[in-house]
Amino acid sequence: MKKVLFLIAILASFCSFGQISKWHKVTNYASTTEMVWSSVDQKFLFFDNKDFQSQNAVWDIVLDLTTGEGFITSGAITYRVNKTTIEEKDGLEMVLMDAYNERINAPVMVIASTINGSFKLGVFVESHKKVYYFYE
């Protein structure tokens, strides 16, 4: 009986390892926008800060495809991903990740996609009313 339980435990652990996906992405540019709540429209409006700049960043994304949880790291910043969904809007597929920024102790929404063959990532920080964009 011990051997059967041990075998089941080993097989379960191998199956769970197969559900982990890892991505290593490099971005070369960054910009920001301000988020302003519109009482009339009942949604956030975004205003470009016109601060597009050359800025290199390395993104390591590790997600458990079964649970939707994982981590995103870039330099000294770590985002703990709590939920992942895939959405399509205007023919563009995006990965939406509800996450928590460990450095600033705030929830964030991370959206990643490939547009015209280039990786793009946005970090929406509602508590700071700011969005950070990173481009390949």
C-alpha positions in Angstrom: 0.0 0.0 0.0 2.9 2.4 0.8 4.3 1.8 -2.7 1.0 2.6 -4.3 0.6 5.8 -2.4 4.2 6.8 -3.1 3.7 6.2 -6.8 0.6 8.3 -6.8 2.4 11.1 -5.0 5.3 11.0 -7.5 2.9 11.0 -10.5 0.9 13.9 -9.0 4.1 15.9 -8.5 5.2 15.3 -12.1 1.8 16.4 -13.4 1.9 19.6 -11.5 5.4 20.5 -12.8 4.0 20.3 -16.4 1.6 23.1 -15.7 4.3 25.8 -15.0 5.1 28.2 -17.8 8.1 30.5 -17.8 8.8 33.5 -20.0 11.9 35.7 -20.1 11.2 39.0 -21.9 13.3 42.1 -22.5 11.8 45.5 -23.0 13.7 48.5 -24.3 11.3 51.5 -23.8 9.0 52.8 -21.2 6.3 55.5 -20.7 3.5 56.4 -18.3 0.0 57.7 -18.2 -2.1 59.3 -15.5 -5.4 57.7 -14.5 -8.2 60.2 -13.8 -11.6 59.0 -12.6 -14.4 60.5 -14.6 -17.6 60.9 -12.6 -19.5 61.6 -15.8 -18.3 58.5 -17.7 -17.9 56.3 -14.5 -14.5 55.0 -15.6 -10.9 56.0 -15.6 -9.6 58.2 -18.4 -5.9 58.0 -19.3 -3.7 61.0 -20.1 -0.3 60.4 -21.7 2.6 62.0 -19.7 4.6 62.2 -22.9 7.6 60.7 -21.2 8.5 57.9 -23.7 12.1 57.0 -23.1 14.7 54.4 -23.8 14.8 52.1 -20.7 15.9 48.5 -20.6 14.1 46.0 -18.4 14.2 42.3 -18.0 10.9 40.5 -17.2 10.8 37.0 -15.8 7.2 35.6 -15.7 6.4 32.3 -14.0 2.8 31.2 -14.0 1.0 28.0 -12.9 -1.4 27.5 -15.8 -3.7 25.4 -13.5 -4.2 27.9 -10.7 -3.4 31.2 -12.6 -1.0 32.1 -9.8 2.7 33.0 -10.1 5.3 35.7 -10.0 6.7 38.4 -12.3 10.1 39.9 -11.5 12.0 42.8 -13.0 15.1 43.9 -11.2 14.3 44.5 -7.6 10.5 44.5 -8.2 8.4 41.4 -7.6 4.7 41.1 -8.5 2.8 38.2 -6.9 0.2 37.1 -9.4 -3.0 36.0 -7.8 -5.3 35.4 -10.8 -4.7 35.2 -14.6 -7.2 35.5 -17.4 -6.9 35.7 -21.2 -9.2 38.2 -23.0 -9.6 39.2 -26.6 -10.5 42.8 -27.5 -10.5 44.2 -31.0 -8.9 41.0 -32.3 -6.0 41.3 -29.8 -5.3 38.6 -27.2 -4.1 39.8 -23.8 -3.1 38.2 -20.6 -4.6 40.0 -17.6 -2.9 39.3 -14.2 -4.3 40.5 -10.9 -1.1 40.9 -8.9 0.4 42.5 -5.9 3.5 44.7 -6.0 5.7 43.5 -3.1 7.9 46.6 -3.2 5.1 49.3 -2.9 2.7 47.0 -1.1 -0.2 47.7 -3.5 -2.4 45.7 -5.8 -1.8 46.1 -9.5 -3.2 44.9 -12.8 -0.6 43.6 -15.3 -1.5 43.3 -18.9 0.8 41.6 -21.3 0.4 41.1 -25.1 2.3 40.8 -28.3 1.3 43.6 -30.8 2.6 43.5 -34.3 5.2 41.0 -33.2 6.5 43.1 -30.3 6.0 42.3 -26.6 4.2 45.0 -24.5 3.4 45.1 -20.8 1.3 47.5 -18.8 1.2 47.8 -15.1 -1.9 49.6 -13.8 -1.4 50.9 -10.2 -4.7 52.3 -9.2 -3.5 53.5 -5.7 -1.0 55.8 -7.5 -3.4 56.6 -10.3 -0.6 55.7 -12.8 0.0 53.2 -15.6 3.5 52.1 -16.5 4.0 50.8 -20.1 7.0 48.8 -21.2 7.7 48.1 -24.9 10.0 45.6 -26.7 
